[in-house]
Amino acid sequence: AGLQEERAAMQSKSEPFAKGEFVNVIKRWGGSEEGKRNIGKKARIVTGPDDVGDCKLQFVDDGVLTYEINQKVLEHLSGEELAAATKAFSDRVYLALEDYVRVVEKVDNVESGRRGRIVYFTTVGEGPYCLLQFVDDGVMSWIDETKLERLSGEDLTSAAKEYEAGLQEERERAAMQSKSKPFARGEFVNIIACWGGNAQARRNGKKAKVFLDRGDECRLQFMDDGGLADVTNLNLNRLSGQELASAMKQYEALKSAQNHAKTVYKVHIIARFFILGGLIFCPMEFCLHQMVNHHPEIANKHNVEDPTGHTDFYPVPGCKLPPSQPLGIQATANSVKLVGGILILGTMPQHHPHDPVWKDNVEWWKRALYLAMTIYQIVLVPATVALTLRHFFMDAGPFESHWESYNCYAAMIVSGPWWFNLLMFLTKAIMSSGVLGSCGFDENGYSCGVSRFLIQSALLCPASDLFDRNCLPVGFKETFTGDRTVSHMEAQKSISYMILFYLTVFPYVFMMLPVIITHLIPAIVIFIPEVVVLAVMVAPVVWFATVNEKGTHISHALFSTTRETKDGLLRGEAWASAEASGGLMVLPILIAVNILVLVLVYQAIYFYHGDGWVNSVLETFTERQSTIYFTNFRLKVLNSWWTFTDVLNEST
């Protein structure tokens, strides 16, 4: 296959492909199964090749037209193969793009005998269908290919002249209109002629809003599907009157539908996560509750009542802690933290890089809310670490040995909210990069590495230098004190995620590193059966929750080591979908990793203390009782600064 592709590339350079030529497809083009099935098929070049070498083909065997296929995967036919393909194609008498035809049978409101030019094909349904542009009035309509016949002779000449005359008249009118009053952003137009090659002709007659004025052409956003395309001004007609009013209503409906779709998508992900998560883990919680009733000596080994009748938690002798938090409450608090962030800061807009919306100003209250949230996190994360360390050094003990003291340190440091914070802020930074990558920034010289502050590098450049590789990021201070546009706001969010990540990762990893070596890694080996069981339980929830806006499962794309998976999913687009869900898609993974680390470290502490394999597992899961936790919550949790700030940071 490699030799064939190399030969075809050399052949295309020495003998360029041309419209009307018969070729053979020697290699898959694109990621679809259809592209794989086309290997070895003979076809005729209908249009192209264009500047980048893309052609549109019509296959000899069934007459199906393809989307653009690059000439690198084609080879010339010659000899008997060429003769056979030519004969087979001529015997079938296929209609082709740009053919002039006559309607031979009435179809819906199209009378028999009308003449038109084929501007597009589709094979939807029982097709193929032709998109016909009538020569008398330029109106377009889809007609079954079997209801058409090709024109020839004087009929062909007459139809072509009439079509060209009508097209020229529309172009002249559009040219006069654009000169007298250039198109501006926000205007509504419709397309009056074929543009961008026949592959784009299906857009003819559609209404659109001017997305960006680029001199001789405009970037349009279409009313029907929200798609974007560049169109020459000569092919546009400004709308007015009832058509304008109708287009404005259609655009508002489009925006409303898009916003509704985003909300529905978030609710859809939440429902998937909580429904399947509840079905899997609620029975587990019930079993743990029964174990507490039947084995109270194991469940309450580390829960000790004080003289006032309240309960303290002692993972090792001398290590007095508040009652341990139930795992379900911890998972709920983490969920509240992520959902609260969505409600306050929202999700990142996924606009095209040239969309002027990036330059719109952000309302003052959104900026103030974001600033308050950022300051809150920057202050609270270090504060929780400092207060926890103070409690360990000032209040904990006495201990029987330095090893017992170290075990107490491990229990304290792993019980805080920092592991989840670390994972959450890193995930948010990766998701932001995925959004920019799916918007096309990485295709224009920008890296998707989170350490490059991709949003800051790309969006804060002057509009004229948006795709200039030499456009460097502005300084940190300017980012937070500069313009209050959408682009700057998103840059601030991206940078704050990284700042919070570094504020968490550096002190926490430094404190956690010895615990990882002495407790976490050995526990993974010692309790590997339990790790496997928990992974098997979490995997269906992760798979069920990780779907993109089209309903396609993308869990494998999120963690792919390559840019594109075998089934054509892009890793960057998968992370962009995760960001569109507000991170809810990856919430099961964050919660599972956070709880697994906590459980393994505690099990290692108990195992080292001589409790045995089974008892270490049972003690870790059954000692976290909601009755004890809530009964002592006010006195033992809220009355201590270090535990109060931990709970606050865990859930907000």
Helices and strands as residue ranges (DSSP letters): H 2-14, E 22-25, H 33-37, E 42-47, E 54-59, E 69-70, G 71-73, E 74-76, H 79-92, E 100-103, E 115-122, E 129-134, E 140-144, G 145-147, E 148-150, H 153-180, E 188-191, G 198-203, E 207-213, E 217-222, E 228-232, G 233-235, E 236-238, H 241-294, H 296-299, E 303-305, E 311-313, H 327-345, G 356-359, H 364-394, H 402-415, H 418-439, G 441-444, G 450-452, H 454-459, G 463-465, H 476-481, H 486-515, I 516-520, H 521-526, H 528-545, H 555-558, H 571-580, G 584-586, H 587-608, H 613-622, H 626-631, I 633-638, H 641-651
